[in-house]
């Protein structure tokens, strides 16, 4: 009898082993993704610069999709008897909105600080998943955590790119 393969595993070419360490990390990751999504959504609602607002709103959606994908993975693992206590998958990310490059668009110092805070949060997620990959005993678990770190690296790169571009614009005195 072959073990049920979850759609997340099939889509990403990874195998999630039956492992208490992995299950606990998935639980933690679900909560972190949900919390990060709320932080990004709140920051997007307060931002006035349309590029900052759109990127933060996109990141909020990404975090919600990641939480949903990890929850679906958890449910699949449970249903397959692979959850130790262990739908919607993380798919190719949707493209960021194609925004006009308006160099006259103003950005506040607060918005730049928000981007820096968001980059720090993504960096912490990258470090967290990378540490889990190093701690994992099974190669399949290492691969799984490395895949999660890659998603967070994409978020960091998007934030870094926008920050780099907007930091060249004269900041407005407007606060968020």
DOLO-494606 format. One record per residue (C-alpha): residue in one letter; z, y, x. Coordinates in steps of 0.05 Angstrom, whole numbers, plus 5000, padded with zeros to 4 digits. Each point is the difference from the previous one (the first is absolute). Layout:
BEGIN
AZYX
...
END
This chain:
BEGIN
X500050005000
X497950665030
X504450624995
X497850564954
X496850565038
X501850704975
X494450494991
X503150475052
X499549445051
X492949824982
X497750725000
X503050175068
X499349345035
X507449915010
X504949464981
X507050194979
X504749455021
X506049764961
X505250375040
X506450364979
X498950555052
X493150144971
X502650004929
X505550505016
X495050445036
X495449994940
X505850204954
X501750585047
X492850215006
X499150034924
X505950474993
X497650435059
X493050064973
X502750214931
X504650525031
X494650285046
X495250054940
X505150424962
X501150455061
X492550115009
X499050134925
X505650525000
X497350345062
X492950014970
X502650334937
X503150565041
X494250115049
X495250584987
X494949855053
X494949564964
X498649565061
X507449875012
X501149884925
X494149514996
X502049615062
X507349944978
X497849794930
X495349485031
X505749745044
X504649964939
X494849564966
X499149585063
X507549875004
X500149814926
X494249525011
X503549705061
X506449894960
X496049684944
X496349555048
X506449785035
X503349874932
X493949584979
X500449625066
X507549884988
X498649744930
X494449555025
X504449725055
X505549874949
X495349654952
X497249585057
X507049785021
X499350375066
X505450524990
X506449805035
X505550334959
X488350395014
X474751164831
X499550625042
X498849935073
X499550515056
X492650095001
X495550425043
X503050684991
X496550494954
X496550565037
X503650665007
X497150554957
X494150345032
X502950705007
X496350635019
X501650275069
X502550694982
X502750315064
X502650594960
X504649534960
X507150205016
X505549525018
X507450154999
X504949835055
X503649574948
X493749604988
X499149895074
X507349765003
X498649534941
X494249705039
X504449915061
X505449664957
X494849554969
X497349815070
X507249835021
X500949564939
X493549635013
X501949925073
X506649694978
X496249514956
X495349825057
X505949885046
X503749604946
X494249534987
X498449945075
X507349815014
X499749484944
X493649725031
X503649925067
X506149684968
X496149514958
X500149295026
X493749754964
X493250255021
X498050084927
X505950474989
X498150405062
X493050094974
X502550214931
X504550545028
X494750255047
X495450084940
X505250424964
X500950445063
X492550115001
X500250294929
X505550485020
X496050205063
X494250204956
X504650454960
X502850315064
X493050135026
X498050354936
X506250445003
X499150155073
X492750194992
X501650494943
X506050285038
X495850115062
X494750374960
X504750424958
X504550185058
X494250415027
X500050444938
X504450614997
X506149784958
X501650404938
X507050244986
X500049634933
X505249464993
X499549344964
END
